[in-house]
Amino acid sequence: MAEAVGTGKDFLTAVRERRTIYGISQESPISDERIVEIIREAVKYTPSAFNSQSARVLVLLGEQHHKLWDLTKEILRGIVQADQFASTEQRINGFRSGHGTVLYFEDMTVIEGLQASFPSYSEHFPSWSQQSNGMLQFVIWTALENEGLGASVQHYNPLIDEKVKTSWIIPQSWKLIAQMPFGKPTAPAGEKEFKPLEERIKVSK
């Protein structure tokens, strides 16, 4: 039986409270089954251009989550200067200390198929797929926050692309877009400044 939704916040409250959280622990206020259920619902119902459904997701938990950040650390060790690596290692260890990671991909065969079927829109399909993937990231991020988890979005692609594909047998057509480490928050988000909405929104009647 599926677990009941935790806090029951209204949508805009959840949107407002979704923040970038770097301090995360291995604990989770909800079960792994609930986490996967949230992600499945988000993947199913997040919109996409032409209903392409080109987004793909890999959910890493436990040792698989640790494996991702261990291999990321080793790749970066070979790139970052030795005297600057300590801060990089600290950040990677922070992500590793979480409960899991969501990897976001786009299946390029779907996008290329749409380009062939609708040549007049061909140039737009890659950007439309990115927009849809961004919506999926936001839906999952907000839904996890609503259940008491903190998360952030990272972009270590394309440095880790090939290692990820070989380590988890990912099809070559899947293009890695982002990584989302998550876990129980151990520190609040930092202060955030907002530009005046009057400069960002126009209303015409």
N, C-alpha and C positions, 0 to 999 in steps of 0.2 A: 504494500500500500504506500502511495506517495506521501511524503511528509507535508504537513500544512505549511503554508507560506508563513515566514517568521513575523515580521514587524507590521505588515499590512499598511505601509506608508502609501499615501496617494502619489500619483505619478510625478507631479512637479516637485514634491518634496524629495523624492528619490533622485530626481535630476539635479536638484540644488545640492544635495548632500554627497553626490558622487564627486570624489576628488582624487587626485594623484596621491597615493599612499606608498611611501618607500619603506617605512618601518613595518614589516610583517613577520609573523611567526608561523611555525609549522602547524599550529592549532587551527581548527576550523569549527565555527559554531553550528555547522550543518554537516550532514553526512556526504561522503563522496557520491552516493547515489543521487542525492538532491542536487549537487553541483552538476552532475552529468545531465540530470533532468532539465535544469535551467538552460544549459547550453543547447540541448536538443530542441527545446521550444524556441530558443532564439534563432537557431539556424533555420528552423522550419518556417518561422513567421516573419523574419526580417525581409523587407522588400528588396527587389533587384530589378534592374532595367530589363524589359522584355521577359520578365519572370525567368531570367537566365539561371538563377540559383547556382551561380558559379563559385560561391564561397565554400571553402573547405576548412575543417578545424581538426587539430590534434590536441587532445587533452592529456597532459602529463601529470601524474600524481606519484607521490612517494619517491622511490628510488629513480624512477624515470625522470621526474622533475629535477632531482639532484644531478642526474647524468647530463641533462641539457646544459645546466649552468657550469658544470665541471668542464665540459668540452668547449663551451664558450670562453671560459677563463683561459684554457690552454691555447686556444686560437689567438686570443688577445695578447697572451704572454709573448707570442712570437712576433707581434706587431708593435706593441707599445714599448717605448724606451724604458729600460730597467729602472731608472731613477724616477719614473712617473707611474710605475705599475702598481704601487701600493694603493693609491686611491682607486684605481680601476678594479683591483682585486677586492677591495672593501665593498665597492658597489655591487659587484657580481655576487659576493658572499651574501649580501643583503637580499638579493633576489632568491638565491639558493635557500635561504632560511625560511622561505614561505612554504605554503602547503601544496602548491601546484602551479602549473603554467598552462595557459591556453596559447597555442600557436595558430595563427591565422594565415590562410593561403587563398589564392585564386587559381582555379583550374583553367589554364590558358587554352586548352582544347575547346572548352565551351565558348570562350571569348572569340577564338579564331573561327569557330563554326558560325557564330553570329555575324562576324565580319564578312564571311563568304556568302551568307544568306541575305544580308542586308548591306550591300556595298555602299549605298548612299550614306549610311551611318557609320561606316567602317572606322573612321578615325576617332569616333566618340566612345566605342565600346570599352577600351582600356580604362579611360577615366571614369566611365559609368560604373565599371566593376569596382574601382577603388572607392567610389562613393558608397556603394552598397556594402563593401567590406568595412568601411568606417562606421556605417550604421550598425552593423553586426557587432563590432567591437564595443560601441557605445551601449547597445542593448545588454550585452553580457556584463559589461563593467557595471552598469547601473543596477542590474538584477543581483549581481554578487554583493554590491554595497547594501542593497536592500535587505540582504540576509545576514549582514554583519561582517562581511569580508572586505578587506582593502586590496586595491590593485593599482597597477600602473601599466602604461603601454611603452614597450621598448622596441628598438629597431637595430638589432645586431645583424640583420640581413643587409647585404648579401654575404658577409663574411662567413656566416655559419651555415649557409644554404646546403652545400654539398654534404657536410657532416650530418646535418639533420636528415637529409634524404637517405643517406646510407644507413644511419643508425636506426631509423624507424621505418625503413622500406617505404618511403614516400614516392609516389609516381613522379617522373621527371616533369610532367606537365603542370604539377602544382608549384606555383610561385609563392615563396614565403613573403608575407606582407608585414607581420608584426608579432611580437611576443608579449604576453600579459601574465607576469607573475602575480600570484595572489596568496593571501593568508589572513590570519587574524591580525588586525592593526595593533601595533605596539607603540605607535606615536601618531598624533594627529597630523593632518595636512597643514602645510604652512599657510600663512596669510596670503590672500589673493586680492589683487587690485582689479577693479572693474572700470573700464572706460565709460564715460557718460553714454547712456542708452540713446540720448537725443542725437548723438553723433553717429549712431549705428543703425537706427531704425527710422524709416520714413513711413508715414501713414497718409493715405490719400482717400478722401471720401467724395 
